[in-house]
Amino acid sequence: MSGSQNDDTTAAADDDDDPNEGLIILANGAGEEKAYQCLAMVEVEGTRYAVLAPAEADMDSESDEDIELFLFEHEVDEEGDEIFSEIEDEATWAKVQAAAEALLLESNDGDDA
């Protein structure tokens, strides 16, 4: 699982004709945009976190290739816009990473049944 170098950012609004519908578009500090897919949401100590993977990642692949995952704090503002913020605290990061890994392993075990 990887860290994020993105600053606080707001997800792009979905448009009916948008080919990226369902994807989360985040901009880094340099203003470069990248599309992600949300794999899961986890809650740690009362705060929600998003587990994101690059949109181009093949989540159904049987290959042993690791997919880089990103963790962000997830909030919704008064207007209903999603806000994804970098996790600054290392102890919080470790807790969120452990919760995300446990959730993903649990969901992968369920796929084998």
DSSP file (Angstrom, degrees, kcal/mol; ACC not computed):
  #  RESIDUE AA STRUCTURE BP1 BP2  ACC     N-H-->O    O-->H-N    N-H-->O    O-->H-N    TCO  KAPPA ALPHA  PHI   PSI    X-CA   Y-CA   Z-CA
    1    1 A M              0   0    0      0, 0.0     2,-0.3     0, 0.0    69,-0.1   0.000 360.0 360.0 360.0 144.1    0.0    0.0    0.0
    2    2 A S  B     -a   70   0A   0     67,-2.3    69,-0.5     1,-0.1     2,-0.1  -0.713 360.0-118.8-115.8 160.8    1.3    3.4   -0.9
    3    3 A G        -     0   0    0     -2,-0.3     2,-0.4    67,-0.2    -1,-0.1  -0.333  29.4-117.2 -85.1 174.4    1.2    6.8    0.5
    4    4 A S        -     0   0    0     67,-0.2    83,-0.0    83,-0.2    -1,-0.0  -0.918  17.5-169.9-117.2 142.0   -0.3    9.8   -1.2
    5    5 A Q        +     0   0    0     -2,-0.4    24,-0.6     2,-0.1     2,-0.3   0.127  54.4 117.5-111.0  18.5    1.5   12.9   -2.2
    6    6 A N        -     0   0    0     22,-0.2    80,-0.2    23,-0.1    22,-0.2  -0.612  60.0-132.2 -86.4 145.6   -1.7   14.7   -3.1
    7    7 A D        -     0   0    0     20,-0.4    20,-0.1    -2,-0.3    77,-0.1  -0.315  52.3 -61.3 -80.0 173.5   -2.8   17.9   -1.2
    8    8 A D  S    S+     0   0    0     77,-0.1     2,-0.3    -2,-0.1    77,-0.2  -0.327  74.0 170.2 -53.5 139.2   -6.3   18.3    0.1
    9    9 A T  E     -B   84   0A   0     75,-1.8    75,-2.5    -3,-0.1     2,-0.4  -0.982  33.7-125.8-153.4 160.3   -8.6   18.1   -2.9
   10   10 A T  E     -B   83   0A   0     -2,-0.3    73,-0.2    73,-0.2    17,-0.1  -0.902  34.3-111.6-110.9 139.7  -12.2   17.8   -3.9
   11   11 A A        -     0   0    0     71,-1.8    71,-0.2    -2,-0.4    15,-0.1  -0.385  38.1-103.1 -68.4 146.1  -13.4   15.1   -6.2
   12   12 A A        -     0   0    0     13,-0.6    13,-0.2     1,-0.1     2,-0.1  -0.420  41.4-104.9 -67.3 143.4  -14.6   16.2   -9.7
   13   13 A A        -     0   0    0     -2,-0.1     2,-0.2     1,-0.1    -1,-0.1  -0.441  35.0-112.8 -70.0 142.1  -18.3   16.4  -10.1
   14   14 A D        -     0   0    0     -2,-0.1     2,-0.4    -3,-0.1    -1,-0.1  -0.549  29.7-161.2 -75.7 141.7  -19.9   13.6  -12.1
   15   15 A D    >   -     0   0    0     -2,-0.2     3,-2.0     1,-0.1     6,-0.1  -0.953  25.7-124.3-122.3 141.7  -21.4   14.6  -15.4
   16   16 A D  T 3  S+     0   0    0     -2,-0.4    -1,-0.1     1,-0.3     5,-0.1   0.821 114.7  39.3 -56.9 -32.7  -24.0   12.4  -17.3
   17   17 A D  T 3  S+     0   0    0      3,-0.0    -1,-0.3    -3,-0.0    -3,-0.0   0.275  88.2 124.1 -99.0  10.3  -21.8   12.4  -20.4
   18   18 A D    X   -     0   0    0     -3,-2.0     3,-1.6     1,-0.2    -3,-0.0  -0.590  52.6-154.5 -78.0 122.0  -18.5   12.1  -18.5
   19   19 A P  T 3  S+     0   0    0      0, 0.0    -1,-0.2     0, 0.0    -3,-0.0   0.693  96.7  59.3 -67.3 -16.2  -16.4    9.0  -19.5
   20   20 A N  T >  S+     0   0    0      3,-0.1     3,-2.8    -5,-0.1    -2,-0.1   0.194  74.8 148.0 -94.6  15.6  -14.9    9.1  -16.0
   21   21 A E  T <   +     0   0    0     -3,-1.6     3,-0.1     1,-0.3    -8,-0.0  -0.257  69.9  21.4 -55.2 133.5  -18.2    8.7  -14.3
   22   22 A G  T 3  S+     0   0    0      1,-0.4    16,-0.4    15,-0.0    -1,-0.3   0.279 104.0 109.2  89.5 -10.5  -17.8    6.8  -11.1
   23   23 A L    <   -     0   0    0     -3,-2.8     2,-0.6    14,-0.1    -1,-0.4  -0.619  67.3-129.1 -95.4 158.6  -14.1    7.7  -10.9
   24   24 A I  E     -C   36   0A   0     12,-2.9    12,-2.5    -2,-0.2     2,-0.6  -0.940  18.3-156.1-107.4 121.9  -12.5   10.1   -8.5
   25   25 A I  E     -C   35   0A   0     -2,-0.6   -13,-0.6    10,-0.2     2,-0.4  -0.885  16.3-179.4-102.5 118.9  -10.4   12.8  -10.1
   26   26 A L  E     -C   34   0A   0      8,-2.5     8,-2.4    -2,-0.6     2,-0.4  -0.914  16.9-145.8-119.4 145.9   -7.7   14.2   -7.7
   27   27 A A  E     -C   33   0A   0     -2,-0.4   -20,-0.4     6,-0.2     6,-0.2  -0.902  13.6-142.1-109.5 137.6   -5.2   16.9   -8.4
   28   28 A N    >   -     0   0    0      4,-2.3     3,-2.2    -2,-0.4   -22,-0.2  -0.227  42.0 -83.1 -85.2-176.6   -1.7   16.9   -6.8
   29   29 A G  T 3  S+     0   0    0    -24,-0.6   -23,-0.1     1,-0.3    -1,-0.1   0.740 130.6  55.3 -60.5 -24.6    0.2   19.9   -5.6
   30   30 A A  T 3  S-     0   0    0      2,-0.1    -1,-0.3     1,-0.0     3,-0.1   0.406 119.4-109.5 -88.5   1.1    1.4   20.6   -9.1
   31   31 A G    <   +     0   0    0     -3,-2.2     2,-0.4     1,-0.3    -2,-0.1   0.515  69.9 145.0  84.5   4.3   -2.2   20.7  -10.5
   32   32 A E        -     0   0    0      1,-0.0    -4,-2.3    -5,-0.0     2,-0.3  -0.631  40.7-141.2 -78.6 131.4   -1.8   17.4  -12.4
   33   33 A E  E     -C   27   0A   0     -2,-0.4     2,-0.3    -6,-0.2    -6,-0.2  -0.711  20.3-179.0 -96.8 145.0   -5.0   15.4  -12.3
   34   34 A K  E     -C   26   0A   0     -8,-2.4    -8,-2.5    -2,-0.3     2,-0.4  -0.996  22.4-127.9-141.0 142.8   -5.2   11.6  -12.0
   35   35 A A  E     -C   25   0A   0     -2,-0.3    20,-2.5   -10,-0.2    21,-0.3  -0.733  27.6-178.1 -94.9 139.2   -8.3    9.3  -12.0
   36   36 A Y  E     -CD  24  54A   0    -12,-2.5   -12,-2.9    -2,-0.4     2,-0.4  -0.913  20.6-138.6-129.9 156.9   -8.8    6.8   -9.2
   37   37 A Q  E     - D   0  53A   0     16,-3.0    16,-2.3    -2,-0.3     2,-0.6  -0.945  24.9-124.2-112.5 141.5  -11.4    4.1   -8.4
   38   38 A C  E     + D   0  52A   0    -16,-0.4    14,-0.2    -2,-0.4     3,-0.1  -0.752  27.5 178.2 -87.3 120.2  -12.6    3.7   -4.8
   39   39 A L  E     -     0   0A   0     12,-3.0     2,-0.3    -2,-0.6    -1,-0.2   0.808  62.7 -22.3 -88.1 -34.3  -12.0    0.1   -3.6
   40   40 A A  E     - D   0  51A   0     11,-1.2    11,-2.9     2,-0.0     2,-0.4  -0.988  49.0-128.9-167.2 163.2  -13.4    0.5   -0.1
   41   41 A M  E     - D   0  50A   0     -2,-0.3     2,-0.3     9,-0.2     9,-0.2  -0.989  26.4-172.1-120.8 136.0  -14.1    2.9    2.8
   42   42 A V  E     - D   0  49A   0      7,-2.6     7,-2.9    -2,-0.4     2,-0.5  -0.940  14.5-142.2-125.6 151.2  -12.8    2.1    6.2
   43   43 A E  E     + D   0  48A   0     -2,-0.3     2,-0.4     5,-0.2     5,-0.2  -0.960  18.5 179.1-115.5 128.8  -13.6    3.8    9.5
   44   44 A V  E >  S- D   0  47A   0      3,-2.6     3,-1.8    -2,-0.5    52,-0.1  -0.988  71.8 -19.0-130.7 121.3  -10.8    4.2   12.1
   45   45 A E  T 3  S-     0   0    0     -2,-0.4    -1,-0.1     1,-0.3     3,-0.1   0.864 128.7 -49.5  50.5  43.0  -11.5    6.0   15.4
   46   46 A G  T 3  S+     0   0    0      1,-0.2     2,-0.4     0, 0.0    -1,-0.3   0.474 116.6 107.8  82.4   2.7  -14.6    7.6   14.1
   47   47 A T  E <   -D   44   0A   0     -3,-1.8    -3,-2.6    28,-0.0     2,-0.3  -0.931  63.4-131.5-116.3 138.4  -13.1    9.0   10.9
   48   48 A R  E     -D   43   0A   0     26,-0.5    26,-2.7    -2,-0.4     2,-0.4  -0.661  22.0-170.4 -88.9 142.2  -13.8    7.6    7.4
   49   49 A Y  E     -DE  42  73A   0     -7,-2.9    -7,-2.6    -2,-0.3     2,-0.4  -0.981  14.5-136.5-131.9 144.0  -10.9    6.9    5.0
   50   50 A A  E     -DE  41  72A   0     22,-3.0    22,-1.9    -2,-0.4     2,-0.7  -0.828   5.0-149.9-101.7 137.7  -11.0    6.0    1.3
   51   51 A V  E     -DE  40  71A   0    -11,-2.9   -12,-3.0    -2,-0.4   -11,-1.2  -0.938  28.4-175.4-104.5 111.7   -8.9    3.2   -0.2
   52   52 A L  E     -DE  38  70A   0     18,-3.2    18,-3.1    -2,-0.7   -14,-0.2  -0.816  16.7-169.1-114.7 149.0   -8.2    4.2   -3.8
   53   53 A A  E     -D   37   0A   0    -16,-2.3   -16,-3.0    -2,-0.3    16,-0.2  -0.956  42.4 -87.6-127.8 150.3   -6.4    2.6   -6.7
   54   54 A P  E >   -D   36   0A   0      0, 0.0     3,-2.0     0, 0.0   -18,-0.3  -0.292  38.9-121.6 -54.8 142.1   -5.4    4.2  -10.0
   55   55 A A  T 3  S+     0   0    0    -20,-2.5   -19,-0.1     1,-0.3   -17,-0.0   0.804 111.1  57.3 -58.4 -31.3   -8.3    4.0  -12.5
   56   56 A E  T 3  S+     0   0    0    -21,-0.3    -1,-0.3     2,-0.1     2,-0.1   0.564  80.5 114.3 -79.6  -6.6   -6.1    2.1  -15.0
   57   57 A A    <   -     0   0    0     -3,-2.0     2,-1.1     1,-0.1     3,-0.1  -0.422  67.9-133.0 -67.4 136.1   -5.4   -0.7  -12.5
   58   58 A D    >   +     0   0    0      1,-0.2     3,-1.1    -2,-0.1    -1,-0.1  -0.768  25.5 179.9 -92.0  97.0   -6.9   -4.1  -13.4
   59   59 A M  T 3  S+     0   0    0     -2,-1.1    -1,-0.2     1,-0.2    -2,-0.0   0.670  78.9  55.0 -73.6 -16.7   -8.5   -5.2  -10.2
   60   60 A D  T 3  S+     0   0    0     -3,-0.1    -1,-0.2     2,-0.0    -2,-0.1   0.445  80.7 121.7 -94.1  -1.1   -9.8   -8.4  -11.7
   61   61 A S    <   -     0   0    0     -3,-1.1    -4,-0.0     1,-0.1     0, 0.0  -0.328  55.5-151.3 -66.3 142.7   -6.3   -9.5  -12.9
   62   62 A E        +     0   0    0     -2,-0.0    -1,-0.1     2,-0.0    -3,-0.0   0.423  60.1 118.2 -88.4  -1.1   -5.0  -12.8  -11.6
   63   63 A S  S    S-     0   0    0      1,-0.1    -2,-0.0     2,-0.0     0, 0.0  -0.203  72.2-127.4 -70.1 159.7   -1.4  -11.6  -11.9
   64   64 A D        +     0   0    0      2,-0.1     2,-0.2     0, 0.0    -1,-0.1   0.406  68.1 127.6 -84.2   1.9    0.9  -11.3   -8.9
   65   65 A E        -     0   0    0      1,-0.1     2,-0.2     0, 0.0    -4,-0.0  -0.411  62.5-123.6 -64.9 127.7    1.6   -7.7   -9.8
   66   66 A D        -     0   0    0     -2,-0.2     2,-0.5     1,-0.0    -1,-0.1  -0.483  16.8-141.8 -73.1 140.7    1.0   -5.4   -6.9
   67   67 A I        -     0   0    0     -2,-0.2     2,-0.4   -10,-0.1    -1,-0.0  -0.907  19.9-121.9-103.6 128.7   -1.4   -2.6   -7.4
   68   68 A E        -     0   0    0     -2,-0.5     2,-0.3   -67,-0.1   -11,-0.1  -0.557  31.7-162.7 -72.6 123.8   -0.4    0.7   -5.7
   69   69 A L        -     0   0    0     -2,-0.4   -67,-2.3   -16,-0.2     2,-0.4  -0.802   4.5-152.9-109.5 151.6   -3.1    1.8   -3.3
   70   70 A F  E     -aE   2  52A   0    -18,-3.1   -18,-3.2    -2,-0.3     2,-0.4  -0.961   3.1-150.1-125.6 141.2   -3.7    5.2   -1.8
   71   71 A L  E     + E   0  51A   0    -69,-0.5    16,-0.5    -2,-0.4     2,-0.3  -0.932  19.4 172.1-113.8 133.1   -5.3    6.2    1.5
   72   72 A F  E     - E   0  50A   0    -22,-1.9   -22,-3.0    -2,-0.4     2,-0.3  -0.991  37.5-113.3-136.0 144.5   -7.1    9.4    2.0
   73   73 A E  E     -FE  85  49A   0     12,-3.0    12,-2.4    -2,-0.3     2,-0.5  -0.603  39.7-146.5 -68.5 139.4   -9.3   10.9    4.8
   74   74 A H  E     +F   84   0A   0    -26,-2.7   -26,-0.5    -2,-0.3     2,-0.3  -0.952  26.8 159.5-120.2 127.0  -12.8   11.2    3.3
   75   75 A E  E     -F   83   0A   0      8,-2.3     8,-3.2    -2,-0.5     2,-0.4  -0.927  30.0-140.2-136.0 161.7  -15.3   13.9    4.2
   76   76 A V  E     -F   82   0A   0     -2,-0.3     6,-0.2     6,-0.2    -2,-0.0  -0.996  24.1-143.7-123.4 125.6  -18.3   15.4    2.7
   77   77 A D    >   -     0   0    0      4,-2.6     3,-2.0    -2,-0.4     6,-0.0  -0.130  35.7 -86.2 -82.0-178.2  -18.7   19.2    3.0
   78   78 A E  T 3  S+     0   0    0      1,-0.3    -1,-0.1     2,-0.1    -2,-0.0   0.772 128.4  53.0 -60.0 -28.9  -21.9   21.2    3.5
   79   79 A E  T 3  S-     0   0    0      2,-0.1    -1,-0.3     1,-0.0     3,-0.1   0.454 120.7-106.8 -86.3  -1.4  -22.6   21.3   -0.3
   80   80 A G  S <  S+     0   0    0     -3,-2.0     2,-0.3     1,-0.3    -2,-0.1   0.542  71.7 144.6  88.0   7.2  -22.3   17.5   -0.6
   81   81 A D        -     0   0    0      1,-0.1    -4,-2.6   -68,-0.0     2,-0.3  -0.601  50.4-122.3 -80.2 138.6  -18.9   17.6   -2.3
   82   82 A E  E     - F   0  76A   0     -2,-0.3   -71,-1.8    -6,-0.2     2,-0.5  -0.629  24.2-161.3 -80.4 137.6  -16.4   14.8   -1.4
   83   83 A I  E     -BF  10  75A   0     -8,-3.2    -8,-2.3    -2,-0.3     2,-0.5  -0.986   4.0-164.5-122.6 127.2  -13.1   16.0    0.1
   84   84 A F  E     -BF   9  74A   0    -75,-2.5   -75,-1.8    -2,-0.5     2,-0.4  -0.956  13.4-172.5-113.2 118.9  -10.1   13.6    0.1
   85   85 A S  E     - F   0  73A   0    -12,-2.4   -12,-3.0    -2,-0.5   -77,-0.1  -0.878  27.4-107.6-117.6 144.9   -7.3   14.8    2.4
   86   86 A E        -     0   0    0     -2,-0.4     2,-0.8   -14,-0.2   -14,-0.1  -0.372  33.2-118.9 -64.0 143.0   -3.8   13.4    2.9
   87   87 A I        +     0   0    0    -16,-0.5   -83,-0.2     1,-0.2    -1,-0.1  -0.790  34.3 178.9 -86.9 113.5   -3.2   11.5    6.1
   88   88 A E        +     0   0    0     -2,-0.8     2,-0.4     5,-0.0    -1,-0.2   0.835  53.4  80.6 -87.0 -35.8   -0.5   13.5    7.9
   89   89 A D     >  -     0   0    0      1,-0.1     4,-2.7     2,-0.0     5,-0.1  -0.621  65.4-151.2 -83.7 125.1    0.0   11.6   11.1
   90   90 A E  H  > S+     0   0    0     -2,-0.4     4,-2.3     1,-0.2    -1,-0.1   0.863  96.5  51.8 -63.7 -37.7    2.1    8.4   10.9
   91   91 A A  H  > S+     0   0    0      2,-0.2     4,-1.8     1,-0.2    -1,-0.2   0.913 112.4  45.8 -66.3 -41.7    0.4    6.6   13.7
   92   92 A T  H  > S+     0   0    0      2,-0.2     4,-2.7     1,-0.2     5,-0.2   0.918 110.5  54.7 -64.7 -43.3   -3.0    7.3   12.1
   93   93 A W  H  X S+     0   0    0     -4,-2.7     4,-2.9     1,-0.2    -2,-0.2   0.924 107.6  49.7 -54.7 -47.1   -1.6    6.2    8.7
   94   94 A A  H  X S+     0   0    0     -4,-2.3     4,-2.2     1,-0.2    -1,-0.2   0.887 111.7  48.2 -62.3 -40.7   -0.5    2.9   10.2
   95   95 A K  H  X S+     0   0    0     -4,-1.8     4,-2.3     2,-0.2    -1,-0.2   0.913 113.8  46.2 -66.4 -42.8   -3.9    2.2   11.7
   96   96 A V  H  X S+     0   0    0     -4,-2.7     4,-2.8     2,-0.2     5,-0.2   0.911 111.9  51.6 -67.0 -42.1   -5.7    3.1    8.5
   97   97 A Q  H  X S+     0   0    0     -4,-2.9     4,-2.7    -5,-0.2     5,-0.2   0.923 110.9  48.0 -60.2 -45.0   -3.3    0.9    6.5
   98   98 A A  H  X S+     0   0    0     -4,-2.2     4,-2.3     2,-0.2    -1,-0.2   0.915 113.3  47.5 -63.2 -43.1   -3.9   -2.1    8.8
   99   99 A A  H  X S+     0   0    0     -4,-2.3     4,-2.2     2,-0.2    -2,-0.2   0.902 113.4  48.3 -64.9 -41.1   -7.7   -1.6    8.7
  100  100 A A  H  X S+     0   0    0     -4,-2.8     4,-2.7     2,-0.2     5,-0.2   0.919 111.9  48.7 -66.2 -44.1   -7.6   -1.3    4.9
  101  101 A E  H  X S+     0   0    0     -4,-2.7     4,-2.6    -5,-0.2     5,-0.2   0.914 111.9  49.4 -62.1 -42.9   -5.4   -4.4    4.4
  102  102 A A  H  X S+     0   0    0     -4,-2.3     4,-2.4    -5,-0.2    -1,-0.2   0.916 112.7  47.5 -62.6 -43.1   -7.7   -6.4    6.7
  103  103 A L  H  X S+     0   0    0     -4,-2.2     4,-2.4     2,-0.2    -2,-0.2   0.922 113.7  46.7 -64.8 -44.4  -10.8   -5.3    4.8
  104  104 A L  H  X S+     0   0    0     -4,-2.7     4,-2.1     2,-0.2    -2,-0.2   0.885 113.0  49.1 -67.1 -38.7   -9.3   -6.1    1.4
  105  105 A L  H  X S+     0   0    0     -4,-2.6     4,-2.4    -5,-0.2    -1,-0.2   0.914 111.4  50.5 -65.2 -41.6   -8.0   -9.5    2.6
  106  106 A E  H  X S+     0   0    0     -4,-2.4     4,-1.6    -5,-0.2    -2,-0.2   0.910 111.7  46.9 -61.8 -43.1  -11.4  -10.3    4.0
  107  107 A S  H  X S+     0   0    0     -4,-2.4     4,-1.0     1,-0.2    -1,-0.2   0.861 111.9  50.9 -70.0 -33.8  -13.1   -9.3    0.8
  108  108 A N  H  X S+     0   0    0     -4,-2.1     4,-0.8     2,-0.2     3,-0.3   0.880 108.1  52.5 -68.5 -37.9  -10.6  -11.4   -1.3
  109  109 A D  H >< S+     0   0    0     -4,-2.4     3,-0.6     1,-0.2     4,-0.4   0.866 106.6  53.8 -63.9 -35.4  -11.2  -14.4    0.9
  110  110 A G  H >< S+     0   0    0     -4,-1.6     3,-0.6     1,-0.2    -1,-0.2   0.770 100.2  61.3 -69.4 -26.6  -14.9  -14.1    0.3
  111  111 A D  H 3< S+     0   0    0     -4,-1.0    -1,-0.2    -3,-0.3    -2,-0.2   0.765  99.1  57.0 -69.9 -25.6  -14.3  -14.1   -3.5
  112  112 A D  T <<        0   0    0     -4,-0.8    -1,-0.2    -3,-0.6    -2,-0.2   0.642 360.0 360.0 -81.2 -14.9  -12.8  -17.6   -3.2
  113  113 A A    <         0   0    0     -3,-0.6    -1,-0.2    -4,-0.4    -2,-0.1   0.484 360.0 360.0 -73.5 360.0  -15.9  -19.1   -1.6
